[in-house]
Amino acid sequence: MSRPTKIVVIGAGFAGLAAVKALRRNPDVDVLMIDRHPYQLFSPLLYQVATGGLPEDDIAYPVRAALPGVSFLRGDVARIQPEKNSLRMADGTDVSYDHLVIATGSVGTTFGIPGVEQYALQMKNIHEARAIKQRLFGTYEEVQESRLPRESLRVVVVGGGPTGVEVAGAVAELQRSLHREYPAIADYASITLVEAGPRLLSMFKEGSSNHAREELEKLGVEVKLNSAVDRMYESDLHLGTGEILPTGTVIWAAGVAAPEKLGDIGVTGPGRRLLVDEYLRMQGSANVWVIGDSAAFTENDAVLPMVAPVAMQMGRHVAKTITAVITDQPLPAFVYTDKGQMATIGRRRAVAETPQGISLHGTAAWLAWLGLHVGYLAGGRNRVSVIADWGWNYLAWGLGPRRAVIE
């Protein structure tokens, strides 16, 4: 009897989990998943952890519980060695494979702008979200006790994509709720959203972009368009227009890229993402597959965006493709099915667009956003907990900070 085909999947994000869930149904394969964390992070809701709306464990689900019966190795991959069909782990051990699936996701990028790396806060993992939460809440305490100037309550969010819009809206609502706790200083708090382009949510229709801007401004967010960041210092942000923004906290949501180490194993394209063929196979390789944010897949002359629906579809497809290779069947080409897009701005404020060209704004879009995100969450306990937290936050609107900071 021949041994099972060994498949190693690096990364327990949306793409990696989707691939493994499909592959584990095949009795002729032996699947190993590798990730530095023992949990799958539901990154679209990180901003709610950062602004006190949800606890951390609501958006983190144990990988072993999500994939019962699948081997899981917690650790960092130090080097991928395609010529040897093996990986070198950070602890020096080697892991061999017959097929490798790279689903390592993305990291924040500062575009080399001076000062951003040192002074801005990013939000790509639990630790960074926790740091933002501690800064936002802790600054109120420091200002209240006169250990920091009132100008420290100024928050600037850089980046007018979905993440930036969602963070800016959440911070604005947080600042409103803190009036009850800090009446003497709350009026000094402000939130500014800075976008280099001519409009917010550039991937949406202009009507949705304009609606998002109007709703943010109703919440008290100052929106600055056509305002690229030139450089940053500890207490101010310099724009290409010449304007200088005094800041207390800068949250950087201006872009993401694939991890730098991917450039060591293949040809990269936009955002350092590995170029793949129509089957999601790394260019120049027969058994290395790339999915999710790590893959630069071009369709209709455009590289697919780095979003969860793309990653999940890629994960399921690569499972079919590897199965086809193992069984000597024709390889199916990957075709992305557009499921639409959406972004939430705040309580009963959102925009959504369907592939059929329908645009939803306000409460309808917000309810659609809630339903989709609950459906994507892993684990029944997490879904119930998130629904309960959202329900409480809705009913207790304006009654003060929703989550205490435990230092």
Phi and psi in degrees as a GROMACS rama.xvg file:
@    title "Ramachandran Plot"
@    xaxis  label "Phi"
@    yaxis  label "Psi"
@TYPE xy
-74.7851  151.495  SER-2
-74.5812  154.52  ARG-3
-63.3949  150.952  PRO-4
-71.474  126.401  THR-5
-90.6589  122.214  LYS-6
-118.989  125.618  ILE-7
-109.942  129.443  VAL-8
-116.559  121.29  VAL-9
-98.8795  115.78  ILE-10
113.852  121.777  GLY-11
-105.138  37.2872  ALA-12
-88.1076  -161.255  GLY-13
-58.2696  -45.3346  PHE-14
-68.0813  -49.5063  ALA-15
-61.2001  -45.1416  GLY-16
-64.5233  -40.1884  LEU-17
-62.5684  -39.9125  ALA-18
-65.3552  -46.326  ALA-19
-68.0176  -38.7031  VAL-20
-60.1696  -35.9956  LYS-21
-77.9897  -38.43  ALA-22
-70.1695  -32.9204  LEU-23
-67.2221  -14.032  ARG-24
-75.3684  -13.8609  ARG-25
-89.6447  115.846  ASN-26
-70.8586  -11.0686  PRO-27
-95.2965  9.50858  ASP-28
-124.497  152.572  VAL-29
-118.113  112.213  ASP-30
-104.558  134.096  VAL-31
-124.006  125.073  LEU-32
-103.694  138.624  MET-33
-124.064  133.252  ILE-34
-155.995  151.901  ASP-35
-74.5441  -18.2462  ARG-36
-113.453  149.393  HIS-37
-86.089  12.6538  PRO-38
-134.916  156.689  TYR-39
-94.2443  127.146  GLN-40
-96.7516  126.939  LEU-41
-87.2422  81.4059  PHE-42
-61.8564  -28.1763  SER-43
-59.348  -19.2339  PRO-44
-106.461  13.3423  LEU-45
-58.4718  -36.7319  LEU-46
-63.9475  -26.8554  TYR-47
-75.2513  -30.4761  GLN-48
-67.28  -42.3862  VAL-49
-65.0838  -25.6882  ALA-50
-109.467  12.5796  THR-51
84.8966  9.03729  GLY-52
-81.1279  -29.5322  GLY-53
-135.815  148.386  LEU-54
-77.5731  159.152  PRO-55
-60.1141  -41.0308  GLU-56
-72.9604  -8.19519  ASP-57
-70.7971  -25.4366  ASP-58
-114.868  13.6606  ILE-59
-124.649  126.18  ALA-60
-125.916  130.811  TYR-61
-57.6428  130.857  PRO-62
-61.4851  -41.8966  VAL-63
-63.8699  -32.9873  ARG-64
-74.0572  -33.7117  ALA-65
-72.4243  -27.536  ALA-66
-129.062  65.672  LEU-67
-61.502  136.157  PRO-68
87.7771  -6.8301  GLY-69
-99.8755  135.541  VAL-70
-68.2934  136.802  SER-71
-131.665  133.632  PHE-72
-121.482  118.802  LEU-73
-89.3618  124.081  ARG-74
168.118  172.405  GLY-75
-100.375  135.019  ASP-76
-85.0292  117.273  VAL-77
-83.2814  -35.6104  ALA-78
-155.664  135.628  ARG-79
-99.0677  129.531  ILE-80
-120.513  79.3075  GLN-81
-59.0569  -32.5178  PRO-82
-67.8506  -20.2113  GLU-83
-108.326  -0.301517  LYS-84
53.3763  46.4267  ASN-85
-151.252  165.046  SER-86
-120.364  146.213  LEU-87
-107.301  119.448  ARG-88
-81.1045  163.827  MET-89
-62.7968  -26.4768  ALA-90
-86.1849  4.87266  ASP-91
95.8927  -9.66639  GLY-92
-78.1828  152.8  THR-93
-107.694  143.103  ASP-94
-125.059  121.082  VAL-95
-92.1241  162.502  SER-96
-153.882  159.006  TYR-97
-95.1477  -37.6515  ASP-98
-134.383  139.231  HIS-99
-117.769  133.055  LEU-100
-115.604  118.154  VAL-101
-96.4825  116.158  ILE-102
-136.976  52.6316  ALA-103
-83.8059  3.0384  THR-104
71.2067  -151.54  GLY-105
-136.443  165.552  SER-106
-129.276  161.444  VAL-107
-68.4326  148.821  GLY-108
-127.971  140.751  THR-109
-102.103  -0.875289  THR-110
58.6323  21.0439  PHE-111
71.7832  16.1294  GLY-112
-72.7214  126.433  ILE-113
-57.8904  133.101  PRO-114
91.3012  -20.0458  GLY-115
-65.9535  -44.2983  VAL-116
-60.0307  -36.5372  GLU-117
-80.9121  -35.8344  GLN-118
-116.608  -18.9755  TYR-119
-89.3587  153.197  ALA-120
-102.499  129.998  LEU-121
-104.497  174.121  GLN-122
-146.114  71.5637  MET-123
-115.563  -4.6819  LYS-124
-151.695  175.149  ASN-125
-59.7204  -41.808  ILE-126
-63.7347  -40.7504  HIS-127
-69.8135  -39.0492  GLU-128
-62.6016  -39.9868  ALA-129
-63.8091  -39.0449  ARG-130
-65.0215  -38.4509  ALA-131
-65.2307  -43.9364  ILE-132
-60.6422  -45.3765  LYS-133
-63.7517  -37.6086  GLN-134
-67.3063  -47.5518  ARG-135
-61.3354  -49.6876  LEU-136
-75.7826  -39.5672  PHE-137
-65.306  -32.5068  GLY-138
-63.05  -38.3662  THR-139
-59.5882  -43.5626  TYR-140
-64.1235  -42.7439  GLU-141
-66.5663  -39.3515  GLU-142
-69.7409  -40.4657  VAL-143
-57.9602  -38.8785  GLN-144
-89.942  9.47321  GLU-145
63.0059  25.8587  SER-146
-90.9287  -14.0057  ARG-147
-133.185  151.138  LEU-148
-70.4322  158.401  PRO-149
-63.3116  -24.6375  ARG-150
-62.2399  -17.3605  GLU-151
-66.7349  -15.5487  SER-152
-81.1634  -0.319018  LEU-153
-79.725  125.867  ARG-154
-114.59  135.042  VAL-155
-122.327  128.791  VAL-156
-107.69  128.028  VAL-157
-106.62  122.587  VAL-158
118.532  118.426  GLY-159
-101.997  25.153  GLY-160
-81.6735  -171.67  GLY-161
-54.9603  -43.1171  PRO-162
-63.7575  -46.9849  THR-163
-61.804  -41.9896  GLY-164
-64.0983  -44.396  VAL-165
-65.305  -41.8245  GLU-166
-65.2797  -45.6363  VAL-167
-61.0032  -43.7672  ALA-168
-63.2484  -41.5228  GLY-169
-67.1295  -40.5373  ALA-170
-65.2742  -40.4953  VAL-171
-60.8911  -42.868  ALA-172
-67.857  -36.3113  GLU-173
-63.211  -45.3601  LEU-174
-60.831  -37.7461  GLN-175
-62.7889  -43.6714  ARG-176
-68.5564  -24.8007  SER-177
-82.4929  -2.30767  LEU-178
-59.7121  -36.1009  HIS-179
-69.9015  -33.7377  ARG-180
-83.1198  -32.3846  GLU-181
-131.625  63.6164  TYR-182
-61.9774  -27.7184  PRO-183
-76.9999  -23.0869  ALA-184
-123.73  -11.613  ILE-185
-60.0027  -30.1955  ALA-186
-69.2643  -12.9931  ASP-187
-85.6231  -9.095  TYR-188
-76.6463  145.788  ALA-189
-149.723  162.556  SER-190
-138.346  127.321  ILE-191
-123.385  135.105  THR-192
-110.713  122.824  LEU-193
-110.509  127.455  VAL-194
-131.076  131.654  GLU-195
-71.3983  -28.2393  ALA-196
-87.2805  -178.098  GLY-197
-79.3905  -10.9122  PRO-198
-156.31  160.93  ARG-199
-76.015  160.539  LEU-200
46.1612  61.0407  LEU-201
-62.0905  -21.4421  SER-202
-82.655  -8.43276  MET-203
-92.7684  168.61  PHE-204
-66.1399  157.152  LYS-205
-60.9303  -34.7922  GLU-206
-63.1105  -41.1779  GLY-207
-68.1678  -38.8097  SER-208
-61.588  -45.1581  SER-209
-65.1491  -37.9037  ASN-210
-64.6179  -42.3338  HIS-211
-60.4532  -43.1353  ALA-212
-63.6975  -44.7979  ARG-213
-61.0421  -41.859  GLU-214
-67.7434  -39.0794  GLU-215
-63.1971  -41.7578  LEU-216
-66.066  -32.9351  GLU-217
-64.0862  -31.5905  LYS-218
-79.4048  -6.77478  LEU-219
101.291  9.52265  GLY-220
-83.1395  128.677  VAL-221
-85.679  121.83  GLU-222
-105.299  125.746  VAL-223
-116.987  114.069  LYS-224
-100.017  165.61  LEU-225
51.3207  40.9801  ASN-226
-132.032  79.9478  SER-227
-73.3238  144.734  ALA-228
-78.3133  129.288  VAL-229
-94.4328  -43.9021  ASP-230
-165.629  169.067  ARG-231
-141.238  142.417  MET-232
-123.004  179.823  TYR-233
-60.6882  -36.2146  GLU-234
-123.608  11.8314  SER-235
-157.385  158.502  ASP-236
-121.185  127.811  LEU-237
-101.783  126.979  HIS-238
-99.0424  157.744  LEU-239
-63.4487  -20.8807  GLY-240
-74.8113  -8.826  THR-241
99.0615  -11.2515  GLY-242
-74.7963  143.501  GLU-243
-116.028  123.237  ILE-244
-103.975  114.776  LEU-245
-64.4469  137.615  PRO-246
-137.819  154.134  THR-247
-108.761  -42.5593  GLY-248
-134.668  130.256  THR-249
-116.443  122.313  VAL-250
-105.644  120.456  ILE-251
-95.3082  112.548  TRP-252
-129.204  36.0462  ALA-253
-93.0254  -2.91541  ALA-254
164.458  159.754  GLY-255
-134.66  162.27  VAL-256
-150.209  162.701  ALA-257
-71.9863  157.364  ALA-258
-58.0592  143.256  PRO-259
-59.9387  -34.3184  GLU-260
-63.9509  -16.7611  LYS-261
-64.7207  -27.0204  LEU-262
-65.4689  -14.1723  GLY-263
-79.6264  -14.49  ASP-264
-117.542  -11.4355  ILE-265
-162.707  -179.919  GLY-266
-83.286  129.604  VAL-267
-105.936  155.489  THR-268
-121.444  -144.145  GLY-269
-56.8779  137.049  PRO-270
66.3646  25.7114  GLY-271
62.4331  16.898  ARG-272
-80.1773  143.598  ARG-273
-71.7654  132.908  LEU-274
-71.9921  135.665  LEU-275
-127.06  161.378  VAL-276
-88.9536  -169.418  ASP-277
-68.8122  -11.3762  GLU-278
-101.042  3.22537  TYR-279
75.1524  22.8568  LEU-280
-93.7149  135.683  ARG-281
-58.0809  134.31  MET-282
-57.6242  130.308  GLN-283
87.1515  4.14367  GLY-284
-125.809  151.201  SER-285
-101.069  -16.5554  ALA-286
-139.523  19.2003  ASN-287
-115.344  122.601  VAL-288
-116.676  145.47  TRP-289
-129.516  131.206  VAL-290
-139.141  164.723  ILE-291
71.7765  -148.863  GLY-292
-64.7009  -17.7421  ASP-293
-77.5375  -15.741  SER-294
-102.708  134.4  ALA-295
-102.221  91.1897  ALA-296
-104.964  122.685  PHE-297
-97.619  128.593  THR-298
-138.351  129.206  GLU-299
54.6815  43.8359  ASN-300
64.3276  19.3215  ASP-301
-138.19  142.15  ALA-302
-77.3378  132.203  VAL-303
-60.3606  144.594  LEU-304
-70.1606  162.166  PRO-305
-91.233  75.9052  MET-306
-132.877  161.854  VAL-307
-60.4002  -43.4514  ALA-308
-59.0692  -39.3599  PRO-309
-63.4566  -46.5349  VAL-310
-60.865  -44.3782  ALA-311
-66.707  -40.8766  MET-312
-65.7566  -39.2595  GLN-313
-62.2952  -42.4366  MET-314
-60.6509  -46.4277  GLY-315
-65.597  -36.6427  ARG-316
-69.9508  -40.8336  HIS-317
-65.9903  -27.901  VAL-318
-63.6034  -42.3978  ALA-319
-64.9916  -40.0783  LYS-320
-67.1938  -44.4561  THR-321
-63.8785  -39.4303  ILE-322
-61.0568  -39.1607  THR-323
-64.6689  -38.815  ALA-324
-63.1023  -45.5631  VAL-325
-63.2196  -35.9561  ILE-326
-98.1687  11.2849  THR-327
57.4441  40.9866  ASP-328
-103.165  160.614  GLN-329
-60.4717  141.685  PRO-330
-80.9524  131.729  LEU-331
-82.1306  133.043  PRO-332
-75.6519  147.064  ALA-333
-80.4018  130.735  PHE-334
-129.345  122.433  VAL-335
-82.4808  133.218  TYR-336
-101.273  113.176  THR-337
-70.0171  123.407  ASP-338
-101.781  7.37943  LYS-339
91.6227  -174.261  GLY-340
-149.914  155.758  GLN-341
-155.72  157.847  MET-342
-149.933  136.775  ALA-343
-96.4185  146.47  THR-344
-111.724  -31.7956  ILE-345
173.831  -165.644  GLY-346
-61.4206  115.479  ARG-347
59.0544  29.5516  ARG-348
-131.797  118.696  ARG-349
-164.869  166.948  ALA-350
-131.322  143.68  VAL-351
-146.041  145.091  ALA-352
-134.962  134.275  GLU-353
-98.4052  160.755  THR-354
-61.3205  -21.7462  PRO-355
-81.2162  1.50496  GLN-356
91.4543  7.23019  GLY-357
-84.2219  132.28  ILE-358
-110.47  131.891  SER-359
-116.611  137.696  LEU-360
-130.41  155.323  HIS-361
78.0913  -141.666  GLY-362
-61.0648  -42.0306  THR-363
-60.9647  -45.3894  ALA-364
-66.4334  -37.1367  ALA-365
-65.2053  -43.9488  TRP-366
-64.3834  -39.0629  LEU-367
-63.2292  -40.6577  ALA-368
-63.2503  -44.6367  TRP-369
-59.4354  -47.882  LEU-370
-62.9934  -42.5519  GLY-371
-63.7452  -44.5493  LEU-372
-70.5102  -35.5019  HIS-373
-64.0819  -40.8  VAL-374
-64.859  -32.5109  GLY-375
-78.6569  -21.2988  TYR-376
-61.7537  141.91  LEU-377
-87.0359  133.083  ALA-378
92.0882  129.138  GLY-379
-62.8762  -39.1257  GLY-380
-60.8392  -42.3875  ARG-381
-62.545  -41.6896  ASN-382
-62.4759  -47.2006  ARG-383
-63.0428  -42.0635  VAL-384
-64.5951  -43.0793  SER-385
-64.5676  -43.629  VAL-386
-60.5112  -42.2674  ILE-387
-64.1773  -43.5007  ALA-388
-65.1967  -44.2616  ASP-389
-62.1283  -40.6999  TRP-390
-61.5693  -45.1804  GLY-391
-63.5666  -44.4952  TRP-392
-60.8627  -36.2312  ASN-393
-68.71  -45.6196  TYR-394
-71.7184  -34.6278  LEU-395
-95.8287  26.5242  ALA-396
-53.8228  128.115  TRP-397
82.5379  7.79966  GLY-398
-95.4043  17.231  LEU-399
112.821  -179.844  GLY-400
-60.0842  138.567  PRO-401
-83.1103  -27.5493  ARG-402
-136.092  125.333  ARG-403
-72.843  152.697  ALA-404
-94.8378  121.925  VAL-405
-102.193  112.145  ILE-406
